[in-house]
């Protein structure tokens, strides 16, 4: 059976990562968390005091950044490694969330990460989630989903995620962060967050994760079935 690319785009804390992981597991596909790649770059920039207004510093820094995903059999998670160091927990902290949109809007950063993402998905059989997968990274993805949810629901979900990591953050601070990131992601010149014309809209405000996964799997199965029928007719 021919493998496909499934692109999940949308706003923060809509359930993209969790849904993408479960869909990938169900299909036996690779899962690539592109947002984590930008978080890793943000961590590197902060640790090395890279100025976002200095193109040379940015280019030099990107030449020293290698982001990889490794499966942890103990946690059953794909964890992010930055230059060989496991940074999975560090990049999920609020200080990274507060800076990642400013870093990801930089054209040089996006070009570098998109090139890595396209290389990872070249053989198909991947589920990617992010902001511009269906529009910039894989505009030819066979299945595209655009996920959204109301900001209050997203803020509560994000707070729950942070609490699980023993990080206590005020709900209003989280909501403000989400709205700020929404604005930056949607208005940036380089690959802005937007729904691809052929993307299926998925509002997760009142949906469980299982329902979200089922929605994506149904779209994938429908495409694969239609493709098979077309091949048989030819």
N, C-alpha and C positions, 0 to 999 in steps of 0.2 A: 504494500500500500504506500503510495507516494506521500511523503511527509510534507507538512505545510508550516507556515509561520503564522502564529497568532499574536496580534498586537493589542495590548490593553493600554489605552491612554486615559488620562483624566486627572482630576484634582487629588490633592493629598488626602489621605485618610478616608478614601472611599472603599477600601478593601481590595485595591488593585494587587498588592503584593501577595496577600494571603490567597486570593482567588487564583492568581497566576501560578503560584506554587502548586496548588491542589490540582489545577487543570493539567499542568505539566506532569505531575505524578501519575494522574489517571491515564494520560496518553503515552507515558513513557518518553516524554520530551525533555529537553534541557530547559531550565528556567534561568532567565537572566534579568536581574533587578537593576535596570539602568539607573534608577534614582540613587542606588547605593554607590554607583561609580562616581556620580557627581559629589556625593557626600565624602567619598574617599579623597577626591581631588581637593575639596574644601578643607578637609583635615590637614592635608599636606601643605596647602597654601597658608593656613593659619600657623602651623608649626614652624614654617620656614619664612614667615613674614613677607609673603609675596604680595606686591602691590597690584591691585586690580586695574590701576591706571598706567601701568608700565608694561607694554606689550613684550619687551625683551625679557623682563623677569618672568612673565607668564610663559613664553615659549621655552625659555631655559628650564623652568620648573616642570613643564609637561614632558620634556625630554628625559626627566628622571622619575617619571611616575609610571608604575606598572600595576594595574588593577586586575586581580584574578578572583575567581570563585572556586572554593574547595568544599566538597561535601563532608560534613562532620557526621560520621555514623552514630555517634553517641547522642546527638541532638536531632539527627535527621534534617539538619538545616544546611543550606548552601551559605557559607560564610565568606565575608569579603576580606581579602588580603591586599594590603598596600605595601608594595615592595617587599613581599615575603612575610609581612607582619599581620597577624589577625587583628583587624580593627572593627569587627562586626558590632561589638557593643559600643565602642567609642563613637562611631559615626551616627548612632541613633540618638545621641544626647541633644538637648535643646540648643546648646550653643552652636552646634552644627546646623540644626534646623533654621536657626536665626540668620545664618550666613549663606546657606547653599544656593538660594535663588540668585543672589548677587554674583556668585561664582559661575553658576551654570548659564548665566546670560552672556558671559564673555564669549565672543565668536571663536577665538582660538581654542577655548575649552570644549565647546560644542563640536567643533570640527574633529578634534582629537578623539573625543569619546564616541562620536558617531562612527568614525572609522573603525574603532575597536569593536563596537557593537555589530556593525555590518560583517566584520570578519568572523565574529562568533556565530552569527546566524546564517552564514553562507551556505551551509549544507542543509538548511531547513530543519524541521523537527525541533523548533524552539518556541517557547512562550516568553515574550518580552513585555515588561510593563514600564511605563514612563510617561513622558509628556508629549513626545513627538515621534513615537515609533511608527504609527500608521501614516504620518504625513511626511517625515523626513528620513528616518532610518530605514524603514521598509514600506515605502508607499505601494509596493506590490504584494504586501502581505495578503494571504488568502482570506483571513478572518480578522476583522478590525472591530474592536469594542471601545466605546467611549463611555467612561464611568463618571458619575457625578453623585452628589448627595448634598442635602442642605448643610450649611456650615455648622449649625448647632450639633447635629448628629456627628459630624466629622470631628468636632472638637472633643466631644465626649469619648469617642472611640480612641482618639489620640491620647487623651488623658489616661484611659484605661491601659493602653499600651505602655505608657511611661510608668504607671504605677506597678505594672508587672515587673519592670526593671528597677523598681524601688526608687523612682524619680517622682517627687511630688511637685507638680507644676500647677499653678492657678489656671482655672478654666478660661478666664478672660484673656490671660496671656497667650494661651494656646490658640484661642479663636482669633486674636489679633495677628498672631504669626501666620495662621492659615490664610487670612484675608490678604495679608501683605504678599505672601507667596503667590496667591491666586492672581493678584494684580501684576506682579512682576512677570510671572510665567505667561500670562495672556497678552501682555503688551510688548514683550521684548521683540526686537527686530529679527533676531536669529531664531528660526524655528519656534514660533510662539505656540503655546498650548491652544489647540483648537480641534474641533471634531472634523475628521476626514469626511468627505462627502459620502463615502460608502461604508462608514462605520455605524454599527448598531449602537443605539443609545441604551445605557443601562443605569437607571437611577436606583441606587442602593439604599436610599434613606430608610426604607421599611422592609429591607430584605435581609435574610440570614445569609451567612457565607455559603451554606449548602445550596441555597436558591441561586446565588450568583454563579457558583461553579456550574450548576445545571444549565443555566442560561448560556454560558460560554460553550459548554460541551455540546449543547444542542445546535448552536451555530456552526461549530466545527464539523459535527457529524453531518449536518445538512450539506455543507460545502463538499465534503469528501464523497458523500453519496451522489450528489449532482455531477461531480467530476467523473466518478466511475460510470455512471449511466451515459454520460456524453462519450466516454471512451468506447463503451460497448456498442453504442450506435454507429460510431465511426469504424 
